[in-house]
Amino acid sequence: MELKNTDVTEYQLYEFENLINILFQCCQERLQYQSRAFHLPDAELRCLMFFKDEKYLTSKNISLKMNVGKSRMTKITAGLQQKNLIRRIKDPEDARVSLISLTASGKEKLDQIKAFQNNLHRLVLSQVSDHERKNLLTSLDLLKSCMESGKEFMTGVL
């Protein structure tokens, strides 16, 4: 990976690390609060969130997205099934594969979680002006791209 600007000062490095750690901690606290508020363990809540844009998923798809093993995935999906939030159906194209989808209760729970997140994000964004919001979103998009490059560096994908 080619470094574009190596003139990063120690102060900038310290500030970046500090801000990232604070943001991460803030996100962790929100996830813990959500888990308590929606009566779901963190892993089950994160699993449900993958159905935001998907009607059907496989255990393998979810386990790859969550970076968990097969046995852990089995426990997560069993917990969601026990709560009647997901159901399994056989893939009509391959009977060896089970498709996972949300039940009506699962869709309702996901809608509640999305509404909570939307309200929280709206609250955060409403604290800055429209112009600052645009700059904030542009900066976050740039940060995301830079962090994805860092992820490529860590995994040796380059």
Order of alpha helices (4+ residues) and beta strands (2+ residues): alpha-alpha-alpha-alpha-beta-beta-alpha-alpha
